[in-house]
Amino acid sequence: MNSKGIIIDKSLQRDTKLYRYMCLSQFMSFVETRKTYLTRLLFWEDKWEVPTIRFLSEVESCSNINFNDQEVKDLYGQCWSLEGVSDALWRIYSREGEGILIQTTVQKFDLIQEITYGMLSPVIYYDNLRQVSEKLSLETKDNSFLTQGLFKRKAFEHEKEVRLITLKDEVQIGNKSDSCSRLEISLNPLDFIDEIIIDPRAKDWYVKTIIDYCKRSGFKITPQKSDLYCSKDHI
């Protein structure tokens, strides 16, 4: 657990780099408002997120699992990745060729002041619901409800996803809910972001615009265009 109450999975080191793909509007919102947000897991597109809420009753061995229906419904999360530069992820999360990839480290999550109990952990990829049941049965009572927000189907394993998970509870995050679908958390991007990478398909004018915008916004780092499609390593 870090000094602010976020449980850090033992597989993550303090200097582990984490990456988050954003569209331009998400990036600018972060910069302008000095706020980031976590989304309610039940609103995510993949209906197999939080499989316990819909399907755990079908698994015979679920009786040993600490399961609180309302707590699980109130889980909120934010997605990160251990994968730095990925053609597949650029195409998924930046379909217009104007995406932004930000990089930070695990230790920078200490800057989050408004989550007093949460979890930062790699996603647990599963093949079937029995695997979910078996994993949860090994969890402690205090951590099991957060762990229920970490499951994802194995088909998405290539994303190497890491999640920040918390519960919508005034004791845990303060009264920070602006709607039932998201939680806004104060966070200064100038301190939190270590690197800004621009979509490798971006036009030169777009790259210059992002560089100028970040300079005006106070960043000490200069955004770089990804060289994913310019590598000479295989020539």
N, C-alpha and C positions, 0 to 999 in steps of 0.2 A: 504494500500500500504506500502511495506517495504521501507527502506531508499534508495534502489537501483532502485525503480520504478516498482517493480513487485506487482501487485494487489493480495493481499492475501484474499481469500474468508473468510467471517466472521465465517464460521463453523470451521475453522482451528485455533487452538491456537498456540502461539509461540513454545510451548513445545510438540505439536502434533508429534508423531513419524510417519515417512513415510518409506516405504520399496520398494526396487527395485530388482527384480530378474534379474540375468545376467548369460550368459554363461561365461566360463573361459576366452575366448579371449576378450570379452567386458570388463571384470574386469581388465585384464592385460593391455589392451589399456588405460583405465582410469588411472591406476597407473603409467604406463611408460610415457605417453604423458602429464599427468596433464591436460587433456582435456576431457570434456564430450560432447555429441552431442545430438541435437534435430533433428528429422526426419520430412520431409515434410509429412503432413497428407495424401495427395493424394497418397502417395506411400505405405500407410499401407495396410495390407492384407485385412482387412474388408472393403469391398466396400461401406458399409453403414456409414463409418466415414464421418464426415462433410456432413450430409445429405442435407444441403441447396444447395450445389454446383450441385447436380444431380437431386434433387426431389422437391425442394421447390416450383417450378413453378406449381406443380400439386395441391398445396394447395390454396384454394380460398382466404383465409384470409391473404395472404402473403404481401399484398400491403402496410401494415403499418410497414414493417420491413426494417431497414437500411441494404441494401445488396449491397456489392461491390464485383463483381465477381472476380476481380484480387486479391484483398486483401485476400479473402477466399482461393484462390488457393495458396497463399504465406504463409499460416499458417504452423508453425512448432511446434512440441510438443515432450514431453518426458513423459513416463508413470511411475507412482508410485502407491503405494497401501497403504491403511490403515490396510490391513490384514497382520499381522506379519508372522505367519507360517501357511501355508495352503497346505494340501496334493494335492489338485487340481492344485494350482498354481505351485508347484514344478514339477508336471508331465507335465504341459503345457509348462513351460519355461525352464525346465531342463530335457529333455528327456533322456539324457545319464547318469543321476545320478551324474553329476559333476558340478552342478550349484552353484552359489554364490548369497547370499542374503545380500544386504547392507542396513543398517538402518541409517537414519539421522533424523533431526527434521526440522520443518518449519523455525525456526530462522536461520538455516544454509544456507538457500537460499539467505541470505544477502551477502554471500561470492561471489555470482555471480556478476561480475562487468560489464559484456558486454551486458546485457539485460537492457535497460533503460525503456522499457515499455513492460510488459507481464502480465501473470495471472497464479496464482497457485490456483487450485480449484478442488474439487471433480467433477467427471464426472456426467452429467445429463442423467439418463437412461430414455429412452422413449419407449412407446408402438407403437405409430403411428406418422405420420408426422404432424398431427394437434397439437399434444403436443409440437413439436419443434417450430411450428409457434407461438403458444400462449406464450411460454417462451421467445422467441426472441422479441416479440412485447412489452414486459415489460422492456426490457433492455434499458439502456441509449445509445445514439448514439456512445459515445466513447468506450463503452465496448462490444457492440453487435457483432462486427466482431471477437473479441477474444472468446466470448461465443460460437460462431458457431463451435469452435474446441473442445467443451466439450461434445458433444452429442454421446451417444452410445446406442445400442439396449439393452433392458431390459434383454435379455437372458444372458448378461454378468455381471449382477448386483452383482454376488457372488465375483467378483474381487475387489470390493470396491476401484475402481480406482481414483487416483488423477492425474491431468495433469498440467505440466508446458507448457504454450502456449505463443508463441511470433510470430511476423510477420517478414518475411525476408525483412528488410528495413534498409539501412545504418544508418538512423537516430535512429532506435530503437535498433539495435544490432551491428552496425559497419559493416565493410566489412569482414564478417567472413564466408562466404559461400565457401566451397571447392568443391561443386557440386550443382546441382539443387535438390538433394534429402536429403541433410543434412547440418546442421550448427554445427560447432565446437565452443565450448565455453571453455575458460580457467577456470579451477577449480582444486584446490589442494585437492586430495582425503584424504590426511593425516589430513587435517583440517575439511573436509566435512563429512567424514564417522564416525559414532559413534560406530557401531557394524558390524561385519562381521560374517555371519552364513553360514556354509557349508551344502550342500545337505545331508539330513538324510540317503540317500542310498549310500553315498560315502564310498569307501574302506579306511582302516586305512592309507595306504601309501599315498593316495591322500590328506587326511586330514593333515598329517604331511608335505607334500609338500607345501600346501597352507599356513600353519602356518610359515614354514621356509621362504617362499617367502615374506610374509607380514613383517616378522621381518627384513629381508634384505632391504626391501623397505622403512623402517623407521616408520612403524606403531607402536604406543605405545599400541594399543589394540591387544589382541590375538584372532584370529578367533576361533569360537566354532562350532562343528558339531551339527546340529539340533537334538534334542532328540524327535522329533515328533513320532517316532516309538518305543521309549524306555520308554514312560511314564508309571508309575505305578499307576496313579490316578484311573484307572478303574479296578484294580485287587482286 
